[in-house]
Amino acid sequence: MVDAAQGADLLIHEATFGEEEKDRAKETGHATAREAAQVALAARARRLVLSHVSARYSLSAEELVTEARLVFPETVVARDGMTVEVPYSE
């Protein structure tokens, strides 16, 4: 995954769970917000959007954003109808 995202302007990565559910994430083939941030950091991406967030975070995914930003500061969580502008790289 990291090779394909190398140097990406924007990386969209699922973050179904928080770190407290790391074992469950592994069992179900999902990632935590921290793991997604580690992928973005390793890939030298410019920005990260967390997606496929568990319904348990439906009222507020701030816990996941905070967790990811400890590793990769340029992180936001996807919302319905959200648009992200990706400027053309010269």
C-alpha positions in Angstrom: 0.0 0.0 0.0 2.8 2.5 0.9 4.4 2.1 -2.5 1.2 3.0 -4.4 0.7 6.0 -2.2 4.3 7.3 -2.3 4.3 11.1 -2.3 0.5 11.4 -2.8 -1.0 14.8 -2.4 -4.0 13.1 -0.7 -4.3 9.7 0.9 -7.8 8.4 1.8 -7.5 5.4 4.2 -10.1 3.5 6.2 -9.8 3.9 9.9 -12.7 1.8 11.3 -11.4 1.8 14.8 -9.5 3.6 17.4 -6.3 2.3 19.0 -8.3 0.8 21.9 -9.8 -1.6 19.4 -6.5 -2.6 17.8 -7.1 -6.3 18.2 -10.6 -6.2 16.8 -9.3 -4.2 13.8 -6.7 -6.8 13.1 -9.2 -9.7 13.5 -11.6 -8.0 11.0 -9.1 -6.8 8.5 -9.5 -3.1 9.3 -7.1 -0.4 10.4 -7.0 2.0 13.4 -6.7 5.7 12.9 -3.1 5.5 14.2 -2.2 2.8 11.6 -3.7 4.9 8.8 -1.6 7.8 10.0 1.5 5.6 10.0 0.8 4.6 6.4 0.5 8.3 5.4 3.7 9.2 7.2 5.6 6.3 5.6 4.3 7.2 2.2 5.2 10.8 2.6 1.7 11.9 1.7 0.7 15.5 2.1 -2.7 15.0 3.6 -4.8 12.2 5.1 -8.6 11.7 5.1 -9.9 8.9 7.4 -12.8 7.0 6.0 -15.0 3.9 6.7 -15.3 5.0 10.3 -17.2 2.7 12.7 -20.7 3.7 13.6 -19.5 4.0 17.3 -17.9 7.2 16.2 -20.9 8.6 14.3 -21.6 11.5 16.7 -17.9 12.5 16.9 -14.8 11.1 15.3 -12.6 13.6 17.1 -11.0 10.7 19.1 -9.8 9.2 15.8 -8.6 12.5 14.4 -6.7 13.2 17.6 -5.1 9.8 17.6 -4.1 10.1 14.0 -2.7 13.6 14.3 -0.2 12.5 16.9 1.5 10.6 14.1 0.4 12.6 11.0 -0.9 16.2 11.7 -2.5 16.8 8.3 -5.5 14.5 9.1 -9.2 15.0 8.8 -12.1 12.6 8.9 -14.4 12.2 5.9 -18.0 13.5 6.1 -21.0 13.0 3.8 -20.8 15.5 1.0 -17.3 16.6 1.9 -15.1 17.9 -0.9 -11.3 18.2 -0.8 -9.5 20.5 -3.1 -6.2 19.0 -4.4 -4.2 21.7 -6.2 -2.5 20.8 -9.4 1.2 20.0 -8.8 3.7 21.6 -11.1 
